[in-house]
Amino acid sequence: MKHKLLFAAAAVALMAPTMAAAQDSGVYIKGQIGYGVTEDATFGSDDAAAGGAAFTGDLGGAGDVAYGVGVGYDFGENWRVEGEYNTLFTDFGTIGGQPNSFAKLRTNAFMVNALYDFSDFGRFQPFVGAGIGLIESNLSASAHDFAIGTNLVSNPACTTTNTNFSFGAVSCDLDDSENDLGWQLLAGLGYAITDNLSWDTHYRYVNVGDVRTEGDYTEFAIAPDTRPTEVSQLIGDLEDVSQHMVMTGFRYRFGASAPEVPVYVPPPLPPVVVCPDGITEVTDLALCPPPPPPPTFTCSDGFTEVTDLALCPPEVEFIECPDGVTMVSDLSACPVETRSGERVEDLCAQQNRQEIIYYEFNRGASPETRNAINRILDIGEFCQVQSIRVVGHTDTSGSRAYNQQLSERRAADAREELVRQGINPAIISSEGKGETELFVQTPDGTKEQLNRRTEVLINLSSVGAATFN
């Protein structure tokens, strides 16, 4: 018994909180109900052997409803301390299976518990704990001699070494209480319904210890007036009583929850590395200073600078172009002369291009449109032409039929001139629109030079000069 009490005291001492003010602390109350089982127990017979009377025999374990209430304080740092009361009634039935016998035990435990809550599971809160306190044990037992036919049989559940009576009947009865220290271990799971209300379910092991009580041993004569009735002390000693309980209920903590204060944990310092210069220390090689630039040399051309003379461009001999100005290493790179005076690169830079030839009234092309014709011829010579479409137009000064024929004739004349100048006739088409697509909207019978025109629509198969880069 002593070593069990020492174990319980040590467990409570180890779990006792070293307190400081913390979050979500406060007083709480709780109420629980469940089912408990008292393990098999045995009545000892030492007193009977010493000349007294005692109950003897084994008691089979039994279970019944258990309930309890308590009040405690939550320190908010995972620790709680509480005082509680719980009770369990156990009806063992017969003593050692003997007829005319029974034993009943009711325990009322007043415990102080220390509990630790695991707080890393969200609203679920596993916990463990241990407690020590006073257990009141109320033991009721009875065993009477019984008759089999005409024979009186002594009940083995009640023994005595008193031999004052040779013939008599025995009655053993007790209804007594004992208070003693007990201890318990708890493990359970809570669920936070709200910040203040939790639903707890737990298992507990309770060590009640030895229950030593006293009662009456009565022996009376069978034949009246032969012997007086004698009453003596009876001992009921239950050894190593222990219980198991599974209980569930609610726990309510008073007061508002404190706001959570995040704990700042500084990040670990990155490792330091040495740069290739052997001096600078950084946390990332990308932060190293750039290496000094290599020395440079000037090539024989007098202006090219390189880090290695082997990288100098080869020496070339420059040739003067026919224009007397441009110097090139290859005559094919000289600029090309065109009829219109435009650079070939500009002529061939657009895939779609439009040139317009204007006409005097009732005459051929006006002199100022000669540059447009030259540009068309240049494009045909130097660019990669896919198709040329020649469309003739007139103003509204004549009849519609005359104007239609005039526009067709102007387009055909322009096409023939382009072919005569060397453009492939297979890529040139012509048509006349008459006065149907006026550039300037005028009333019928109006002379307007902007409407007297032939549009040359050029489409290149690819942008860029055909024979020059």
C-alpha positions as CSV (number, residue, x, y, z in Angstrom):
1,M,0.0,0.0,0.0
2,K,2.8,2.4,0.9
3,H,4.6,2.0,-2.3
4,K,1.4,2.8,-4.3
5,L,0.9,6.0,-2.3
6,L,4.5,7.1,-2.9
7,F,4.0,6.5,-6.7
8,A,0.9,8.6,-6.7
9,A,2.5,11.4,-4.8
10,A,5.5,11.4,-7.1
11,A,3.2,11.5,-10.2
12,V,1.3,14.5,-8.9
13,A,4.5,16.3,-7.9
14,L,6.0,15.8,-11.4
15,M,2.8,17.2,-13.1
16,A,2.4,20.1,-10.8
17,P,2.5,23.3,-12.8
18,T,5.2,25.9,-12.6
19,M,2.8,28.8,-13.2
20,A,2.8,32.1,-15.0
21,A,0.0,34.1,-16.4
22,A,-1.1,32.7,-19.8
23,Q,-3.7,32.8,-22.4
24,D,-7.2,31.4,-21.8
25,S,-6.7,30.9,-18.1
26,G,-9.5,31.0,-15.5
27,V,-11.7,29.0,-13.2
28,Y,-13.8,26.2,-14.6
29,I,-16.5,23.8,-13.5
30,K,-17.3,20.3,-14.8
31,G,-19.8,17.6,-14.6
32,Q,-19.4,14.0,-15.8
33,I,-21.2,10.7,-16.0
34,G,-20.2,7.2,-17.2
35,Y,-19.7,3.6,-16.2
36,G,-17.3,2.1,-13.7
37,V,-16.1,-1.4,-12.8
38,T,-14.6,-2.5,-9.5
39,E,-12.1,-5.3,-10.1
40,D,-12.3,-8.7,-8.3
41,A,-11.5,-8.4,-4.6
42,T,-10.8,-10.7,-1.8
43,F,-11.7,-10.7,1.9
44,G,-8.7,-11.4,4.1
45,S,-9.0,-13.8,7.1
46,D,-6.1,-12.8,9.3
47,D,-8.3,-11.7,12.1
48,A,-10.2,-15.0,12.2
49,A,-6.9,-16.8,12.3
50,A,-5.9,-14.7,15.3
51,G,-9.0,-15.6,17.3
52,G,-11.6,-13.2,16.0
53,A,-14.2,-13.3,13.2
54,A,-13.8,-12.2,9.6
55,F,-15.4,-12.4,6.2
56,T,-13.5,-14.6,3.8
57,G,-13.9,-15.4,0.1
58,D,-13.5,-13.8,-3.3
59,L,-15.8,-11.1,-4.7
60,G,-16.4,-11.0,-8.4
61,G,-15.9,-7.7,-10.1
62,A,-19.0,-5.7,-11.1
63,G,-19.9,-2.4,-12.7
64,D,-22.5,0.4,-12.4
65,V,-23.1,4.0,-13.3
66,A,-20.5,6.5,-12.1
67,Y,-20.8,10.2,-11.9
68,G,-18.8,13.2,-10.6
69,V,-18.5,17.0,-10.4
70,G,-15.5,19.3,-10.0
71,V,-14.0,22.8,-10.0
72,G,-10.6,23.7,-11.3
73,Y,-8.3,26.4,-12.6
74,D,-6.8,26.5,-16.2
75,F,-3.4,28.2,-16.2
76,G,-3.4,28.5,-19.9
77,E,0.0,27.0,-20.4
78,N,-1.4,23.5,-21.1
79,W,-1.7,22.9,-17.3
80,R,-4.8,22.6,-15.2
81,V,-5.4,21.8,-11.5
82,E,-8.8,20.7,-10.2
83,G,-10.6,19.3,-7.2
84,E,-13.4,16.8,-7.9
85,Y,-15.9,14.4,-6.3
86,N,-16.9,11.2,-8.0
87,T,-18.8,8.1,-6.8
88,L,-19.3,4.5,-7.8
89,F,-21.7,1.8,-6.4
90,T,-20.7,-1.8,-6.8
91,D,-22.9,-4.8,-5.9
92,F,-20.5,-7.8,-5.8
93,G,-23.3,-10.3,-5.2
94,T,-22.4,-13.3,-3.0
95,I,-19.2,-13.8,-1.1
96,G,-17.3,-16.6,-2.6
97,G,-20.5,-17.9,-4.2
98,Q,-21.9,-18.9,-0.9
99,P,-25.7,-18.8,-0.3
100,N,-27.1,-16.4,2.4
101,S,-24.3,-13.9,1.7
102,F,-23.7,-10.6,-0.1
103,A,-21.3,-7.7,-0.4
104,K,-21.8,-4.2,-1.6
105,L,-19.3,-1.3,-1.9
106,R,-19.8,2.4,-2.5
107,T,-16.8,4.7,-3.0
108,N,-16.9,8.5,-2.7
109,A,-13.6,10.0,-3.9
110,F,-12.4,13.5,-3.2
111,M,-9.4,14.0,-5.4
112,V,-7.0,16.8,-6.4
113,N,-5.8,16.3,-10.0
114,A,-3.0,17.8,-12.1
115,L,-3.7,17.6,-15.9
116,Y,-1.7,18.4,-19.0
117,D,-3.4,19.4,-22.2
118,F,-1.8,18.8,-25.6
119,S,-2.6,21.9,-27.7
120,D,-1.3,21.0,-31.2
121,F,-4.5,19.4,-32.5
122,G,-6.9,22.3,-33.2
123,R,-10.2,22.0,-31.4
124,F,-9.3,18.5,-30.2
125,Q,-7.4,18.4,-27.0
126,P,-5.9,15.2,-25.7
127,F,-4.9,15.3,-22.0
128,V,-3.3,13.1,-19.3
129,G,-3.3,13.6,-15.6
130,A,-2.8,12.1,-12.1
131,G,-4.6,12.7,-8.8
132,I,-4.4,11.9,-5.1
133,G,-7.0,12.4,-2.4
134,L,-9.4,10.9,0.2
135,I,-11.6,8.0,-0.7
136,E,-14.5,7.1,1.5
137,S,-15.4,3.4,1.2
138,N,-18.8,2.3,2.5
139,L,-18.9,-1.5,2.7
140,S,-22.0,-3.6,3.5
141,A,-21.7,-7.4,3.8
142,S,-23.6,-10.3,5.4
143,A,-23.3,-14.1,5.7
144,H,-25.6,-16.4,7.7
145,D,-25.5,-20.1,8.4
146,F,-28.0,-22.0,6.3
147,A,-29.9,-25.2,6.5
148,I,-29.8,-28.1,4.1
149,G,-32.7,-30.4,5.0
150,T,-32.6,-30.8,8.8
151,N,-28.9,-30.1,9.0
152,L,-27.4,-26.7,9.8
153,V,-24.5,-25.7,7.6
154,S,-21.9,-23.1,8.7
155,N,-21.4,-20.4,6.0
156,P,-17.8,-20.5,4.9
157,A,-18.0,-16.8,4.0
158,C,-17.8,-16.0,7.7
159,T,-15.1,-17.7,9.8
160,T,-14.1,-17.7,13.5
161,T,-11.8,-19.6,15.8
162,N,-14.2,-19.1,18.8
163,T,-15.3,-22.6,20.0
164,N,-17.3,-21.6,23.1
165,F,-20.4,-23.1,21.5
166,S,-20.5,-26.6,20.2
167,F,-24.0,-26.2,18.8
168,G,-25.1,-22.9,17.5
169,A,-26.0,-20.7,14.5
170,V,-23.7,-17.9,13.2
171,S,-24.7,-14.5,11.7
172,C,-22.0,-12.1,10.3
173,D,-23.1,-8.5,9.4
174,L,-21.3,-5.3,8.8
175,D,-22.2,-1.8,7.5
176,D,-19.2,0.4,8.0
177,S,-17.1,3.2,6.3
178,E,-13.4,3.8,6.1
179,N,-11.5,6.9,4.9
180,D,-8.1,6.4,3.4
181,L,-5.7,7.9,0.8
182,G,-6.1,6.8,-2.8
183,W,-4.7,7.8,-6.2
184,Q,-5.7,7.7,-9.8
185,L,-4.3,8.1,-13.4
186,L,-6.4,9.7,-16.2
187,A,-6.1,9.9,-20.0
188,G,-8.7,11.4,-22.3
189,L,-9.7,13.6,-25.2
190,G,-11.5,17.0,-25.1
191,Y,-13.2,18.9,-27.9
192,A,-13.6,22.7,-27.7
193,I,-17.2,23.4,-28.7
194,T,-16.6,27.1,-28.0
195,D,-13.7,29.0,-26.5
196,N,-15.2,28.4,-23.0
197,L,-17.1,25.1,-23.4
198,S,-15.4,21.8,-23.9
199,W,-16.7,18.2,-24.1
200,D,-14.4,15.8,-22.3
201,T,-14.3,12.0,-22.5
202,H,-11.7,10.1,-20.5
203,Y,-10.6,6.8,-18.9
204,R,-9.3,6.7,-15.3
205,Y,-7.7,4.0,-13.1
206,V,-8.5,4.4,-9.4
207,N,-6.5,2.6,-6.7
208,V,-8.6,2.5,-3.6
209,G,-6.2,0.3,-1.6
210,D,-7.3,-1.9,1.3
211,V,-10.8,-1.3,2.8
212,R,-10.8,-2.4,6.5
213,T,-14.2,-2.2,8.2
214,E,-15.8,-3.7,11.3
215,G,-19.1,-5.3,12.0
216,D,-20.9,-7.9,14.4
217,Y,-20.3,-11.6,14.7
218,T,-23.3,-13.2,16.4
219,E,-23.6,-16.7,17.6
220,F,-26.8,-18.0,19.2
221,A,-28.0,-21.4,20.6
222,I,-30.2,-23.6,18.5
223,A,-32.0,-25.0,21.6
224,P,-33.4,-22.2,23.7
225,D,-32.3,-21.6,27.2
226,T,-29.2,-23.8,26.9
227,R,-26.7,-21.0,26.0
228,P,-27.0,-17.2,25.9
229,T,-26.6,-15.4,22.6
230,E,-23.0,-14.0,22.1
231,V,-22.0,-11.0,20.0
232,S,-18.4,-10.2,19.2
233,Q,-16.4,-8.0,16.8
234,L,-16.2,-8.9,13.1
235,I,-13.6,-7.7,10.6
236,G,-14.2,-7.1,6.9
237,D,-10.9,-6.5,5.2
238,L,-11.0,-6.1,1.3
239,E,-7.5,-6.1,-0.1
240,D,-6.2,-4.1,-3.1
241,V,-9.4,-2.6,-4.3
242,S,-9.1,-0.9,-7.7
243,Q,-11.5,0.5,-10.2
244,H,-11.7,1.4,-13.9
245,M,-14.1,4.2,-15.2
246,V,-15.0,5.7,-18.6
247,M,-16.7,9.0,-18.1
248,T,-17.9,11.8,-20.4
249,G,-19.3,15.3,-19.7
250,F,-18.8,19.0,-20.1
251,R,-16.3,21.5,-18.8
252,Y,-17.0,25.3,-18.7
253,R,-14.3,27.9,-18.2
254,F,-15.4,31.3,-17.0
255,G,-14.0,34.5,-18.6
256,A,-13.1,35.7,-22.1
257,S,-10.3,34.1,-24.1
258,A,-7.2,36.2,-24.4
259,P,-6.0,37.1,-27.9
260,E,-3.2,34.9,-29.3
261,V,0.1,36.7,-29.4
262,P,2.3,35.4,-32.2
263,V,5.8,34.5,-31.1
264,Y,8.4,35.9,-33.4
265,V,11.2,33.4,-34.2
266,P,14.0,35.1,-36.1
267,P,15.1,33.3,-39.2
268,P,18.4,31.5,-39.1
269,L,21.4,33.4,-40.4
270,P,22.5,32.2,-43.8
271,P,26.0,30.7,-44.1
272,V,28.8,33.0,-45.2
273,V,30.9,32.1,-48.3
274,V,34.1,33.7,-49.6
275,C,34.1,35.2,-53.1
276,P,36.6,34.1,-55.8
277,D,38.7,37.2,-55.0
278,G,39.6,35.4,-51.7
279,I,38.7,38.5,-49.6
280,T,35.0,39.4,-49.9
281,E,32.6,37.4,-47.6
282,V,28.9,37.2,-48.7
283,T,25.8,35.0,-48.0
284,D,25.3,34.4,-51.7
285,L,28.0,34.0,-54.5
286,A,25.7,36.1,-56.7
287,L,26.5,39.1,-54.4
288,C,30.2,38.9,-55.1
289,P,31.8,41.9,-56.8
290,P,32.4,41.4,-60.6
291,P,35.9,40.5,-61.6
292,P,38.1,43.4,-63.0
293,P,37.8,43.7,-66.8
294,P,40.6,42.1,-68.9
295,P,43.1,44.5,-70.6
296,T,42.2,45.6,-74.1
297,F,44.2,46.1,-77.3
298,T,43.6,48.2,-80.4
299,C,43.7,46.4,-83.7
300,S,45.7,47.6,-86.8
301,D,42.6,49.3,-88.2
302,G,43.1,51.9,-85.5
303,F,39.7,51.7,-83.9
304,T,38.7,48.1,-83.1
305,E,39.5,47.2,-79.4
306,V,39.8,43.5,-78.4
307,T,41.0,41.6,-75.3
308,D,43.1,39.4,-77.6
309,L,44.8,40.4,-80.9
310,A,43.7,37.1,-82.4
311,L,40.1,38.5,-82.2
312,C,40.9,41.4,-84.5
313,P,39.0,41.5,-87.8
314,P,41.1,40.5,-90.9
315,E,42.7,43.4,-92.8
316,V,40.7,44.3,-95.9
317,E,41.4,46.4,-98.9
318,F,38.7,49.0,-99.5
319,I,37.5,49.9,-103.1
320,E,35.9,53.2,-104.2
321,C,32.5,52.9,-105.7
322,P,31.5,54.5,-109.0
323,D,29.8,57.4,-107.1
324,G,33.3,58.5,-106.0
325,V,32.3,58.6,-102.4
326,T,31.4,55.2,-101.0
327,M,34.3,52.8,-100.0
328,V,33.5,49.1,-99.9
329,S,35.5,45.8,-99.8
330,D,33.3,44.4,-102.6
331,L,32.0,46.3,-105.6
332,S,28.7,44.3,-105.3
333,A,28.1,46.3,-102.1
334,C,28.1,49.6,-103.9
335,P,24.8,51.5,-103.8
336,V,22.5,50.9,-106.8
337,E,21.4,53.8,-109.0
338,T,17.6,53.8,-109.8
339,R,15.5,55.8,-112.2
340,S,13.6,57.5,-109.4
341,G,16.6,58.2,-107.3
342,E,15.2,56.2,-104.3
343,R,17.3,53.6,-102.4
344,V,16.5,50.0,-103.3
345,E,16.0,49.2,-99.6
346,D,13.2,51.8,-99.5
347,L,11.6,50.6,-102.7
348,C,11.4,47.0,-101.5
349,A,10.5,47.6,-97.9
350,Q,6.7,47.3,-98.3
351,Q,4.9,44.2,-99.4
352,N,2.0,46.2,-100.8
353,R,2.5,49.5,-102.5
354,Q,0.4,51.9,-104.6
355,E,1.5,54.3,-107.2
356,I,-0.9,56.8,-109.0
357,I,-0.6,58.2,-112.5
358,Y,-2.7,61.4,-113.1
359,Y,-4.0,62.7,-116.5
360,E,-4.7,66.0,-118.1
361,F,-8.3,66.4,-119.3
362,N,-8.9,64.2,-122.3
363,R,-5.1,63.6,-122.6
364,G,-2.3,61.2,-121.5
365,A,-0.3,61.1,-118.3
366,S,0.6,64.5,-116.8
367,P,4.4,65.3,-116.8
368,E,4.6,65.4,-113.0
369,T,3.6,61.7,-112.7
370,R,6.8,60.6,-114.4
371,N,8.5,59.9,-111.1
372,A,5.6,57.5,-110.2
373,I,6.2,55.6,-113.4
374,N,10.0,55.4,-112.7
375,R,9.3,54.1,-109.2
376,I,7.1,51.3,-110.7
377,L,9.8,50.4,-113.2
378,D,12.4,50.4,-110.3
379,I,10.2,48.1,-108.2
380,G,9.8,45.8,-111.2
381,E,13.6,45.6,-111.7
382,F,15.0,45.5,-108.2
383,C,12.2,43.9,-106.0
384,Q,10.6,40.5,-105.9
385,V,7.2,41.3,-107.5
386,Q,4.4,38.8,-107.3
387,S,1.7,40.7,-109.2
388,I,0.9,44.2,-110.5
389,R,-2.7,45.4,-110.9
390,V,-3.4,48.4,-113.1
391,V,-6.8,50.1,-112.5
392,G,-8.0,53.1,-114.6
393,H,-10.4,55.9,-113.4
394,T,-12.0,59.0,-114.9
395,D,-13.9,62.1,-113.6
396,T,-17.6,62.7,-114.4
397,S,-17.2,65.2,-117.2
398,G,-18.2,62.8,-120.0
399,S,-20.8,60.1,-120.4
400,R,-20.6,56.9,-118.4
401,A,-20.0,54.7,-121.4
402,Y,-17.3,57.0,-122.7
403,N,-15.6,57.2,-119.3
404,Q,-15.7,53.4,-118.9
405,Q,-13.9,53.0,-122.3
406,L,-11.5,55.8,-121.4
407,S,-10.5,54.2,-118.1
408,E,-9.9,50.8,-119.7
409,R,-7.8,52.4,-122.5
410,R,-5.7,54.3,-119.9
411,A,-5.1,51.1,-117.8
412,A,-4.2,49.2,-121.0
413,D,-1.8,51.9,-122.1
414,A,-0.1,51.9,-118.7
415,R,0.2,48.1,-118.8
416,E,1.8,48.2,-122.3
417,E,4.3,50.9,-121.2
418,L,5.4,48.7,-118.2
419,V,5.8,45.7,-120.5
420,R,7.7,47.8,-123.0
421,Q,10.1,48.9,-120.2
422,G,10.8,45.2,-119.4
423,I,8.3,44.1,-116.7
424,N,7.0,40.5,-117.1
425,P,3.6,40.8,-118.8
426,A,2.4,37.6,-117.0
427,I,2.2,39.4,-113.6
428,I,0.4,42.5,-114.9
429,S,-3.4,42.8,-115.2
430,S,-5.5,45.9,-116.1
431,E,-9.0,47.0,-115.8
432,G,-11.1,50.1,-116.0
433,K,-13.6,51.5,-113.4
434,G,-14.8,54.5,-115.3
435,E,-16.4,57.1,-113.0
436,T,-17.6,54.4,-110.4
437,E,-14.9,54.9,-107.8
438,L,-14.3,58.7,-107.5
439,F,-11.4,59.8,-105.3
440,V,-13.2,63.2,-104.9
441,Q,-17.0,63.0,-104.9
442,T,-18.3,65.5,-107.6
443,P,-21.6,66.1,-109.4
444,D,-22.0,64.7,-112.9
445,G,-20.2,66.7,-115.6
446,T,-17.5,68.0,-113.3
447,K,-13.8,68.0,-114.3
448,E,-11.6,66.9,-111.4
449,Q,-7.9,65.9,-112.0
450,L,-7.7,63.8,-108.9
451,N,-10.4,61.5,-110.3
452,R,-8.6,61.2,-113.7
453,R,-6.0,58.7,-112.5
454,T,-4.6,55.2,-113.0
455,E,-3.7,53.3,-109.9
456,V,-0.9,50.7,-110.0
457,L,-1.2,48.3,-107.1
458,I,2.0,46.3,-106.6
459,N,2.2,43.1,-104.4
460,L,5.7,41.8,-103.5
461,S,6.2,38.0,-102.9
462,S,8.7,38.9,-100.1
463,V,10.1,42.1,-98.7
464,G,13.7,42.9,-99.7
465,A,15.6,43.5,-102.9
466,A,15.7,40.7,-105.5
467,T,19.4,41.1,-106.4
468,F,20.9,43.3,-103.6
469,N,21.0,43.0,-99.8
